[in-house]
Amino acid sequence: AEGYLKEFGFENMVHDGGNGITINHKIIDIKPLDYDKCIRLIDECEEKGFVWAFQPDNTTRRLAPDDRFYELTRDVYMDTVVEKDLNPRDYDKIFKVYVVCNEGEEEKLENLKGLPWFRFHKEYFFVEPGNKSVGIKAVMDYFGADYKNVVVFGDNRNDLSMFRDEWISIAMGNAVDELKEKASYITTNAWEDGIYNACRHFGWIE
């Protein structure tokens, strides 16, 4: 996200699923996931044969105990670093957990129930923070701004938490149905100038 922040000339952002905020290009706060719940999930993955990896810090790397994660996913979303004899208990924070499995197989993981998770790829799912509205409110509170001036755009289930009645929520035309049901307005598809068209609809731009 930092690359996009610089590319488009913004100074502030909500990130890490709402658990982090950056103001004037400086991280003000970033909270990790519930450590004990993540450890229990990784232990269960080991017991049941699920391939896993995790992110122990605020960097672009994820740690894996062997090559299987990359071999099965070929994913370059993060830099997968293999660490021999990897033990997550050697790290004091966990920001994300990644688990390889087909859709539906995650139901076998009992310890997943108490954690926020999302699937963007068929090969694996993310365990990551899932309440973006918390970060949005933190930014607004930092500037002493009114929540009614917030405008959010979204297209997937991980955006559901920030679609609230307190502000304007705009769903892309290609958004999932659950998001459209909560939206203040539905615009065109993301690849059909959805944000631009919504801004014109509300009169924010000419």
Protein Blocks (a to p, Z undefined) as FASTA:
>chain_A
ZZmmmmnopabdceehhpacceehiafbdcdddfklmmmmmmmmmmnopacdddfbdcfb
dcdfbfklmmmnopakbacdddehiafklpcbdfbdcddddehjlmmmmklmmpccddfb
fkbccdddfbfklmmmmmmmmnopafklpccddfbfklmmmmcfkbccdddfkbcfklmm
mpmbdcddfklommmmmmmmnopaZZ
